[in-house]
Amino acid sequence: MWSPPSISSGLTSVPGNALRRLLAALAIALLAGCAAGPDGKPPPAARAADGDVPAAALTLYERATAAMAAGDSIEAQLRFQEFLLEYPAYPGAHVNLAILKADNGDDEAARESIDAALSLDPDYAPALNQLGMLLRRNGDFSGSEAAYLKAVTVNPDYALAHYNLGVLNELYLQRLDVALEHFERYQELTGDDEQVEKWIADLRRRVEASQRTANVAD
């Protein structure tokens, strides 16, 4: 797994506790955005249309992800572009390019790469997740939510989209109960994440307090 690139953009007007949570969200989202599997190979959804993965394709892909792991974004972009010239039907390579371009501050180019992935597979959850991140960063919270929700609709077990929905609903949409639901689902899918477990406990207290306040008001 590669180390996340800079995640400092888009963090204005977020209070300290929430800022730490958002930084963690961005780091996890960027890590999961990398479409390579744990062995560095394209996952099934990223494979060519015929379902066969030529050895040469795996070699090129591994070189690209290795450059990504080393933090060499220029080399990684060149490698993924080289890969796509030979094997254009792999949406995962487009998503990885989108991550690299977004990290370099080129959101327009990142969107083009995301769109290229979605043109190959409109239901490719990593591309939808990356689209949600891009839209959130640019202040389109409703569009971001729609992208994340589509990701978890087509792939209910795609944990990162649940995580990002939790962040979006807590920090930006102020829907604590919905945030809690998605953080709990993320935790179910990924196991024991101590930090997220603390956030869940905090959200449960805040949701219960809000409900008590509402009951008193009634």
PyRosetta script that sets phi, psi and omega in degrees:
from pyrosetta import init, pose_from_sequence

init()
pose = pose_from_sequence("MWSPPSISSGLTSVPGNALRRLLAALAIALLAGCAAGPDGKPPPAARAADGDVPAAALTLYERATAAMAAGDSIEAQLRFQEFLLEYPAYPGAHVNLAILKADNGDDEAARESIDAALSLDPDYAPALNQLGMLLRRNGDFSGSEAAYLKAVTVNPDYALAHYNLGVLNELYLQRLDVALEHFERYQELTGDDEQVEKWIADLRRRVEASQRTANVAD")
pose.set_psi(1, 139.4)
pose.set_omega(1, -174.7)
pose.set_phi(2, -89.6)
pose.set_psi(2, 154.1)
pose.set_omega(2, 178.1)
pose.set_phi(3, -74.7)
pose.set_psi(3, 138.9)
pose.set_omega(3, -175.6)
pose.set_phi(4, -68.7)
pose.set_psi(4, 143.3)
pose.set_omega(4, 175.0)
pose.set_phi(5, -74.0)
pose.set_psi(5, -173.9)
pose.set_omega(5, -178.3)
pose.set_phi(6, -55.7)
pose.set_psi(6, 136.6)
pose.set_omega(6, -179.6)
pose.set_phi(7, -127.1)
pose.set_psi(7, 32.7)
pose.set_omega(7, -173.4)
pose.set_phi(8, -88.2)
pose.set_psi(8, -12.4)
pose.set_omega(8, -175.4)
pose.set_phi(9, -79.9)
pose.set_psi(9, 152.6)
pose.set_omega(9, 172.9)
pose.set_phi(10, 74.7)
pose.set_psi(10, 27.2)
pose.set_omega(10, -174.2)
pose.set_phi(11, -112.7)
pose.set_psi(11, 15.4)
pose.set_omega(11, -178.9)
pose.set_phi(12, -72.3)
pose.set_psi(12, 149.8)
pose.set_omega(12, 174.4)
pose.set_phi(13, 63.3)
pose.set_psi(13, 31.6)
pose.set_omega(13, 175.6)
pose.set_phi(14, -116.0)
pose.set_psi(14, 120.7)
pose.set_omega(14, -177.4)
pose.set_phi(15, -63.3)
pose.set_psi(15, 163.6)
pose.set_omega(15, -169.8)
pose.set_phi(16, -52.2)
pose.set_psi(16, -54.4)
pose.set_omega(16, -178.1)
pose.set_phi(17, -62.1)
pose.set_psi(17, -43.1)
pose.set_omega(17, 179.1)
pose.set_phi(18, -67.4)
pose.set_psi(18, -34.8)
pose.set_omega(18, 179.4)
pose.set_phi(19, -61.1)
pose.set_psi(19, -44.5)
pose.set_omega(19, 178.8)
pose.set_phi(20, -61.5)
pose.set_psi(20, -38.3)
pose.set_omega(20, 179.4)
pose.set_phi(21, -67.3)
pose.set_psi(21, -40.0)
pose.set_omega(21, 179.7)
pose.set_phi(22, -67.0)
pose.set_psi(22, -39.9)
pose.set_omega(22, 177.1)
pose.set_phi(23, -59.5)
pose.set_psi(23, -43.3)
pose.set_omega(23, 178.2)
pose.set_phi(24, -64.0)
pose.set_psi(24, -39.6)
pose.set_omega(24, 179.8)
pose.set_phi(25, -62.8)
pose.set_psi(25, -44.7)
pose.set_omega(25, -179.7)
pose.set_phi(26, -64.7)
pose.set_psi(26, -40.9)
pose.set_omega(26, -179.9)
pose.set_phi(27, -62.6)
pose.set_psi(27, -45.9)
pose.set_omega(27, -179.8)
pose.set_phi(28, -66.2)
pose.set_psi(28, -40.5)
pose.set_omega(28, -179.4)
pose.set_phi(29, -64.0)
pose.set_psi(29, -39.7)
pose.set_omega(29, 179.1)
pose.set_phi(30, -68.1)
pose.set_psi(30, -39.2)
pose.set_omega(30, 177.5)
pose.set_phi(31, -61.2)
pose.set_psi(31, -45.1)
pose.set_omega(31, -177.3)
pose.set_phi(32, -76.1)
pose.set_psi(32, -21.4)
pose.set_omega(32, 179.1)
pose.set_phi(33, -63.4)
pose.set_psi(33, -27.2)
pose.set_omega(33, 178.2)
pose.set_phi(34, -62.9)
pose.set_psi(34, 118.6)
pose.set_omega(34, -169.0)
pose.set_phi(35, -81.5)
pose.set_psi(35, -4.2)
pose.set_omega(35, 176.7)
pose.set_phi(36, -70.8)
pose.set_psi(36, 150.3)
pose.set_omega(36, 176.2)
pose.set_phi(37, -77.3)
pose.set_psi(37, 179.7)
pose.set_omega(37, -177.4)
pose.set_phi(38, -62.1)
pose.set_psi(38, -21.4)
pose.set_omega(38, 178.0)
pose.set_phi(39, -95.2)
pose.set_psi(39, 7.8)
pose.set_omega(39, 178.8)
pose.set_phi(40, 84.7)
pose.set_psi(40, -0.4)
pose.set_omega(40, -179.0)
pose.set_phi(41, -96.5)
pose.set_psi(41, 153.9)
pose.set_omega(41, 178.1)
pose.set_phi(42, -61.2)
pose.set_psi(42, 135.7)
pose.set_omega(42, 175.2)
pose.set_phi(43, -69.8)
pose.set_psi(43, 168.1)
pose.set_omega(43, -176.7)
pose.set_phi(44, -52.4)
pose.set_psi(44, -41.2)
pose.set_omega(44, -177.6)
pose.set_phi(45, -66.3)
pose.set_psi(45, -17.0)
pose.set_omega(45, -178.1)
pose.set_phi(46, -96.3)
pose.set_psi(46, 2.0)
pose.set_omega(46, -175.2)
pose.set_phi(47, -82.0)
pose.set_psi(47, 166.9)
pose.set_omega(47, -179.7)
pose.set_phi(48, -66.1)
pose.set_psi(48, 162.6)
pose.set_omega(48, -171.5)
pose.set_phi(49, -60.9)
pose.set_psi(49, -30.6)
pose.set_omega(49, -177.7)
pose.set_phi(50, -81.2)
pose.set_psi(50, -3.0)
pose.set_omega(50, 176.2)
pose.set_phi(51, 83.7)
pose.set_psi(51, -9.3)
pose.set_omega(51, 178.7)
pose.set_phi(52, -92.8)
pose.set_psi(52, 141.0)
pose.set_omega(52, 179.0)
pose.set_phi(53, -115.4)
pose.set_psi(53, 102.2)
pose.set_omega(53, 179.3)
pose.set_phi(54, -61.4)
pose.set_psi(54, 148.1)
pose.set_omega(54, 179.4)
pose.set_phi(55, -58.1)
pose.set_psi(55, -37.3)
pose.set_omega(55, 179.5)
pose.set_phi(56, -63.2)
pose.set_psi(56, -36.0)
pose.set_omega(56, 179.5)
pose.set_phi(57, -65.7)
pose.set_psi(57, -43.3)
pose.set_omega(57, 179.6)
pose.set_phi(58, -63.7)
pose.set_psi(58, -39.3)
pose.set_omega(58, 179.3)
pose.set_phi(59, -62.3)
pose.set_psi(59, -47.1)
pose.set_omega(59, 179.0)
pose.set_phi(60, -62.9)
pose.set_psi(60, -41.6)
pose.set_omega(60, -178.8)
pose.set_phi(61, -64.8)
pose.set_psi(61, -42.3)
pose.set_omega(61, -179.7)
pose.set_phi(62, -64.6)
pose.set_psi(62, -36.7)
pose.set_omega(62, 176.9)
pose.set_phi(63, -63.6)
pose.set_psi(63, -41.0)
pose.set_omega(63, -179.9)
pose.set_phi(64, -65.7)
pose.set_psi(64, -45.7)
pose.set_omega(64, -178.7)
pose.set_phi(65, -70.1)
pose.set_psi(65, -30.1)
pose.set_omega(65, 176.1)
pose.set_phi(66, -65.2)
pose.set_psi(66, -40.4)
pose.set_omega(66, 176.5)
pose.set_phi(67, -64.0)
pose.set_psi(67, -37.6)
pose.set_omega(67, 177.6)
pose.set_phi(68, -63.7)
pose.set_psi(68, -43.3)
pose.set_omega(68, -179.4)
pose.set_phi(69, -64.1)
pose.set_psi(69, -31.5)
pose.set_omega(69, -179.7)
pose.set_phi(70, -81.7)
pose.set_psi(70, -4.4)
pose.set_omega(70, -179.8)
pose.set_phi(71, 79.2)
pose.set_psi(71, 14.6)
pose.set_omega(71, 179.9)
pose.set_phi(72, -93.9)
pose.set_psi(72, 86.2)
pose.set_omega(72, -172.8)
pose.set_phi(73, -66.9)
pose.set_psi(73, -35.5)
pose.set_omega(73, 179.9)
pose.set_phi(74, -65.4)
pose.set_psi(74, -47.8)
pose.set_omega(74, 178.5)
pose.set_phi(75, -63.0)
pose.set_psi(75, -41.6)
pose.set_omega(75, -179.8)
pose.set_phi(76, -62.3)
pose.set_psi(76, -44.1)
pose.set_omega(76, 178.0)
pose.set_phi(77, -60.7)
pose.set_psi(77, -44.1)
pose.set_omega(77, 179.5)
pose.set_phi(78, -61.6)
pose.set_psi(78, -41.5)
pose.set_omega(78, -179.5)
pose.set_phi(79, -66.6)
pose.set_psi(79, -42.8)
pose.set_omega(79, 178.3)
pose.set_phi(80, -66.9)
pose.set_psi(80, -37.8)
pose.set_omega(80, 176.7)
pose.set_phi(81, -63.8)
pose.set_psi(81, -41.1)
pose.set_omega(81, 176.1)
pose.set_phi(82, -61.1)
pose.set_psi(82, -44.2)
pose.set_omega(82, 178.6)
pose.set_phi(83, -58.6)
pose.set_psi(83, -45.9)
pose.set_omega(83, -175.7)
pose.set_phi(84, -70.8)
pose.set_psi(84, -25.2)
pose.set_omega(84, 173.8)
pose.set_phi(85, -62.9)
pose.set_psi(85, -36.1)
pose.set_omega(85, -178.9)
pose.set_phi(86, -89.1)
pose.set_psi(86, -35.8)
pose.set_omega(86, -173.7)
pose.set_phi(87, -133.8)
pose.set_psi(87, 75.4)
pose.set_omega(87, -172.9)
pose.set_phi(88, -74.3)
pose.set_psi(88, -6.8)
pose.set_omega(88, -173.5)
pose.set_phi(89, -94.7)
pose.set_psi(89, 20.2)
pose.set_omega(89, -180.0)
pose.set_phi(90, -105.7)
pose.set_psi(90, 100.4)
pose.set_omega(90, -177.9)
pose.set_phi(91, -62.9)
pose.set_psi(91, -28.3)
pose.set_omega(91, -178.9)
pose.set_phi(92, -61.0)
pose.set_psi(92, -35.6)
pose.set_omega(92, 178.5)
pose.set_phi(93, -66.4)
pose.set_psi(93, -37.8)
pose.set_omega(93, 176.6)
pose.set_phi(94, -64.0)
pose.set_psi(94, -39.1)
pose.set_omega(94, 179.5)
pose.set_phi(95, -65.5)
pose.set_psi(95, -42.1)
pose.set_omega(95, 178.1)
pose.set_phi(96, -63.1)
pose.set_psi(96, -38.4)
pose.set_omega(96, 175.3)
pose.set_phi(97, -62.9)
pose.set_psi(97, -39.6)
pose.set_omega(97, 178.6)
pose.set_phi(98, -61.0)
pose.set_psi(98, -40.8)
pose.set_omega(98, 178.8)
pose.set_phi(99, -62.3)
pose.set_psi(99, -46.1)
pose.set_omega(99, -179.2)
pose.set_phi(100, -63.9)
pose.set_psi(100, -41.9)
pose.set_omega(100, -179.5)
pose.set_phi(101, -68.4)
pose.set_psi(101, -40.0)
pose.set_omega(101, 177.7)
pose.set_phi(102, -64.0)
pose.set_psi(102, -38.8)
pose.set_omega(102, 179.1)
pose.set_phi(103, -65.1)
pose.set_psi(103, -28.2)
pose.set_omega(103, 176.5)
pose.set_phi(104, -85.6)
pose.set_psi(104, 4.6)
pose.set_omega(104, 176.2)
pose.set_phi(105, 83.3)
pose.set_psi(105, 11.1)
pose.set_omega(105, -178.8)
pose.set_phi(106, -102.6)
pose.set_psi(106, 79.4)
pose.set_omega(106, -177.0)
pose.set_phi(107, -66.1)
pose.set_psi(107, -32.2)
pose.set_omega(107, 179.5)
pose.set_phi(108, -64.3)
pose.set_psi(108, -45.3)
pose.set_omega(108, 178.3)
pose.set_phi(109, -67.3)
pose.set_psi(109, -37.0)
pose.set_omega(109, 177.5)
pose.set_phi(110, -61.5)
pose.set_psi(110, -42.8)
pose.set_omega(110, 179.4)
pose.set_phi(111, -63.4)
pose.set_psi(111, -37.2)
pose.set_omega(111, 178.1)
pose.set_phi(112, -62.2)
pose.set_psi(112, -40.5)
pose.set_omega(112, 178.8)
pose.set_phi(113, -68.9)
pose.set_psi(113, -39.2)
pose.set_omega(113, 176.3)
pose.set_phi(114, -62.6)
pose.set_psi(114, -45.2)
pose.set_omega(114, 179.1)
pose.set_phi(115, -61.3)
pose.set_psi(115, -36.5)
pose.set_omega(115, 178.6)
pose.set_phi(116, -64.2)
pose.set_psi(116, -41.2)
pose.set_omega(116, 177.4)
pose.set_phi(117, -63.6)
pose.set_psi(117, -43.8)
pose.set_omega(117, -177.8)
pose.set_phi(118, -71.7)
pose.set_psi(118, -24.5)
pose.set_omega(118, 175.2)
pose.set_phi(119, -69.3)
pose.set_psi(119, -28.8)
pose.set_omega(119, 176.2)
pose.set_phi(120, -78.4)
pose.set_psi(120, -38.2)
pose.set_omega(120, -178.4)
pose.set_phi(121, -150.6)
pose.set_psi(121, 96.9)
pose.set_omega(121, -177.8)
pose.set_phi(122, -61.6)
pose.set_psi(122, -16.3)
pose.set_omega(122, -178.4)
pose.set_phi(123, -107.1)
pose.set_psi(123, 21.2)
pose.set_omega(123, -178.2)
pose.set_phi(124, -79.0)
pose.set_psi(124, 105.6)
pose.set_omega(124, -171.4)
pose.set_phi(125, -58.4)
pose.set_psi(125, -41.8)
pose.set_omega(125, 178.3)
pose.set_phi(126, -60.0)
pose.set_psi(126, -35.8)
pose.set_omega(126, 178.2)
pose.set_phi(127, -69.3)
pose.set_psi(127, -40.9)
pose.set_omega(127, 178.1)
pose.set_phi(128, -64.5)
pose.set_psi(128, -39.4)
pose.set_omega(128, 177.6)
pose.set_phi(129, -63.2)
pose.set_psi(129, -44.1)
pose.set_omega(129, -179.9)
pose.set_phi(130, -66.4)
pose.set_psi(130, -35.7)
pose.set_omega(130, 175.3)
pose.set_phi(131, -62.4)
pose.set_psi(131, -43.1)
pose.set_omega(131, 177.7)
pose.set_phi(132, -59.8)
pose.set_psi(132, -40.3)
pose.set_omega(132, 178.1)
pose.set_phi(133, -63.7)
pose.set_psi(133, -44.0)
pose.set_omega(133, -178.4)
pose.set_phi(134, -63.7)
pose.set_psi(134, -45.1)
pose.set_omega(134, -179.4)
pose.set_phi(135, -66.4)
pose.set_psi(135, -39.5)
pose.set_omega(135, 178.1)
pose.set_phi(136, -62.2)
pose.set_psi(136, -43.2)
pose.set_omega(136, -179.4)
pose.set_phi(137, -61.7)
pose.set_psi(137, -28.3)
pose.set_omega(137, -179.8)
pose.set_phi(138, -97.9)
pose.set_psi(138, 13.1)
pose.set_omega(138, 172.0)
pose.set_phi(139, 85.0)
pose.set_psi(139, 5.4)
pose.set_omega(139, 178.7)
pose.set_phi(140, -92.9)
pose.set_psi(140, 80.9)
pose.set_omega(140, -173.4)
pose.set_phi(141, -71.2)
pose.set_psi(141, -36.2)
pose.set_omega(141, 179.1)
pose.set_phi(142, -68.3)
pose.set_psi(142, -40.5)
pose.set_omega(142, 176.9)
pose.set_phi(143, -65.8)
pose.set_psi(143, -39.2)
pose.set_omega(143, 177.7)
pose.set_phi(144, -61.8)
pose.set_psi(144, -46.5)
pose.set_omega(144, 179.3)
pose.set_phi(145, -60.2)
pose.set_psi(145, -42.5)
pose.set_omega(145, -179.4)
pose.set_phi(146, -61.1)
pose.set_psi(146, -40.6)
pose.set_omega(146, -179.9)
pose.set_phi(147, -66.4)
pose.set_psi(147, -46.0)
pose.set_omega(147, 178.5)
pose.set_phi(148, -62.5)
pose.set_psi(148, -42.4)
pose.set_omega(148, -178.7)
pose.set_phi(149, -64.5)
pose.set_psi(149, -36.6)
pose.set_omega(149, 176.8)
pose.set_phi(150, -66.1)
pose.set_psi(150, -38.2)
pose.set_omega(150, 178.9)
pose.set_phi(151, -59.7)
pose.set_psi(151, -44.2)
pose.set_omega(151, -178.0)
pose.set_phi(152, -80.7)
pose.set_psi(152, -15.3)
pose.set_omega(152, 174.1)
pose.set_phi(153, -75.8)
pose.set_psi(153, -46.2)
pose.set_omega(153, -179.5)
pose.set_phi(154, -76.9)
pose.set_psi(154, -25.3)
pose.set_omega(154, 178.8)
pose.set_phi(155, -141.7)
pose.set_psi(155, 85.4)
pose.set_omega(155, -175.5)
pose.set_phi(156, -59.4)
pose.set_psi(156, -19.5)
pose.set_omega(156, -178.3)
pose.set_phi(157, -97.4)
pose.set_psi(157, 12.8)
pose.set_omega(157, 179.3)
pose.set_phi(158, -81.2)
pose.set_psi(158, 96.0)
pose.set_omega(158, -168.2)
pose.set_phi(159, -62.6)
pose.set_psi(159, -38.3)
pose.set_omega(159, -173.9)
pose.set_phi(160, -64.0)
pose.set_psi(160, -34.6)
pose.set_omega(160, 178.1)
pose.set_phi(161, -68.2)
pose.set_psi(161, -36.2)
pose.set_omega(161, 174.8)
pose.set_phi(162, -63.5)
pose.set_psi(162, -43.0)
pose.set_omega(162, 178.1)
pose.set_phi(163, -58.6)
pose.set_psi(163, -48.5)
pose.set_omega(163, -178.0)
pose.set_phi(164, -66.8)
pose.set_psi(164, -32.7)
pose.set_omega(164, 173.9)
pose.set_phi(165, -65.3)
pose.set_psi(165, -37.2)
pose.set_omega(165, 175.9)
pose.set_phi(166, -61.5)
pose.set_psi(166, -46.9)
pose.set_omega(166, 179.0)
pose.set_phi(167, -62.2)
pose.set_psi(167, -47.3)
pose.set_omega(167, -177.8)
pose.set_phi(168, -60.4)
pose.set_psi(168, -45.0)
pose.set_omega(168, -176.7)
pose.set_phi(169, -72.1)
pose.set_psi(169, -33.5)
pose.set_omega(169, -179.7)
pose.set_phi(170, -77.3)
pose.set_psi(170, -51.0)
pose.set_omega(170, -169.1)
pose.set_phi(171, -86.4)
pose.set_psi(171, -27.9)
pose.set_omega(171, -172.6)
pose.set_phi(172, -115.0)
pose.set_psi(172, -38.9)
pose.set_omega(172, -177.3)
pose.set_phi(173, -98.2)
pose.set_psi(173, -10.0)
pose.set_omega(173, 177.2)
pose.set_phi(174, 57.2)
pose.set_psi(174, 37.8)
pose.set_omega(174, 176.9)
pose.set_phi(175, -110.9)
pose.set_psi(175, 86.1)
pose.set_omega(175, -170.9)
pose.set_phi(176, -66.6)
pose.set_psi(176, -37.3)
pose.set_omega(176, -178.4)
pose.set_phi(177, -66.4)
pose.set_psi(177, -38.4)
pose.set_omega(177, 178.8)
pose.set_phi(178, -70.2)
pose.set_psi(178, -40.7)
pose.set_omega(178, 177.0)
pose.set_phi(179, -58.5)
pose.set_psi(179, -44.8)
pose.set_omega(179, 180.0)
pose.set_phi(180, -59.5)
pose.set_psi(180, -43.2)
pose.set_omega(180, -179.8)
pose.set_phi(181, -58.3)
pose.set_psi(181, -44.8)
pose.set_omega(181, -176.1)
pose.set_phi(182, -75.9)
pose.set_psi(182, -35.3)
pose.set_omega(182, 175.0)
pose.set_phi(183, -64.6)
pose.set_psi(183, -39.1)
pose.set_omega(183, 178.2)
pose.set_phi(184, -64.6)
pose.set_psi(184, -39.4)
pose.set_omega(184, 178.3)
pose.set_phi(185, -66.8)
pose.set_psi(185, -40.8)
pose.set_omega(185, 176.5)
pose.set_phi(186, -58.6)
pose.set_psi(186, -43.8)
pose.set_omega(186, -178.7)
pose.set_phi(187, -65.1)
pose.set_psi(187, -38.9)
pose.set_omega(187, 177.4)
pose.set_phi(188, -60.7)
pose.set_psi(188, -39.4)
pose.set_omega(188, -174.8)
pose.set_phi(189, -79.1)
pose.set_psi(189, -31.1)
pose.set_omega(189, -171.8)
pose.set_phi(190, -104.7)
pose.set_psi(190, -15.9)
pose.set_omega(190, -178.9)
pose.set_phi(191, 102.1)
pose.set_psi(191, -148.2)
pose.set_omega(191, -171.2)
pose.set_phi(192, -91.0)
pose.set_psi(192, 91.8)
pose.set_omega(192, 173.9)
pose.set_phi(193, -99.0)
pose.set_psi(193, 108.0)
pose.set_omega(193, -173.0)
pose.set_phi(194, -61.9)
pose.set_psi(194, -39.3)
pose.set_omega(194, -179.0)
pose.set_phi(195, -65.9)
pose.set_psi(195, -45.4)
pose.set_omega(195, 179.4)
pose.set_phi(196, -65.8)
pose.set_psi(196, -34.9)
pose.set_omega(196, 177.8)
pose.set_phi(197, -61.6)
pose.set_psi(197, -38.2)
pose.set_omega(197, 176.4)
pose.set_phi(198, -65.1)
pose.set_psi(198, -40.8)
pose.set_omega(198, 178.8)
pose.set_phi(199, -63.9)
pose.set_psi(199, -39.5)
pose.set_omega(199, 179.5)
pose.set_phi(200, -62.5)
pose.set_psi(200, -44.9)
pose.set_omega(200, 179.2)
pose.set_phi(201, -61.4)
pose.set_psi(201, -41.7)
pose.set_omega(201, 178.9)
pose.set_phi(202, -64.0)
pose.set_psi(202, -44.3)
pose.set_omega(202, -179.8)
pose.set_phi(203, -65.6)
pose.set_psi(203, -38.2)
pose.set_omega(203, 178.3)
pose.set_phi(204, -60.9)
pose.set_psi(204, -42.9)
pose.set_omega(204, 178.5)
pose.set_phi(205, -63.1)
pose.set_psi(205, -43.0)
pose.set_omega(205, -178.1)
pose.set_phi(206, -68.8)
pose.set_psi(206, -39.0)
pose.set_omega(206, 177.4)
pose.set_phi(207, -65.2)
pose.set_psi(207, -43.4)
pose.set_omega(207, 179.0)
pose.set_phi(208, -63.8)
pose.set_psi(208, -40.4)
pose.set_omega(208, 178.3)
pose.set_phi(209, -63.7)
pose.set_psi(209, -40.4)
pose.set_omega(209, 179.2)
pose.set_phi(210, -64.6)
pose.set_psi(210, -40.1)
pose.set_omega(210, -179.8)
pose.set_phi(211, -67.1)
pose.set_psi(211, -39.8)
pose.set_omega(211, 178.4)
pose.set_phi(212, -64.2)
pose.set_psi(212, -41.7)
pose.set_omega(212, 178.0)
pose.set_phi(213, -61.3)
pose.set_psi(213, -42.3)
pose.set_omega(213, 179.1)
pose.set_phi(214, -64.5)
pose.set_psi(214, -38.8)
pose.set_omega(214, -179.7)
pose.set_phi(215, -66.4)
pose.set_psi(215, -39.4)
pose.set_omega(215, 178.4)
pose.set_phi(216, -64.9)
pose.set_psi(216, -41.8)
pose.set_omega(216, -179.7)
pose.set_phi(217, -63.4)
pose.set_psi(217, -33.9)
pose.set_omega(217, 178.4)
pose.set_phi(218, -71.2)
pose.dump_pdb("model.pdb")
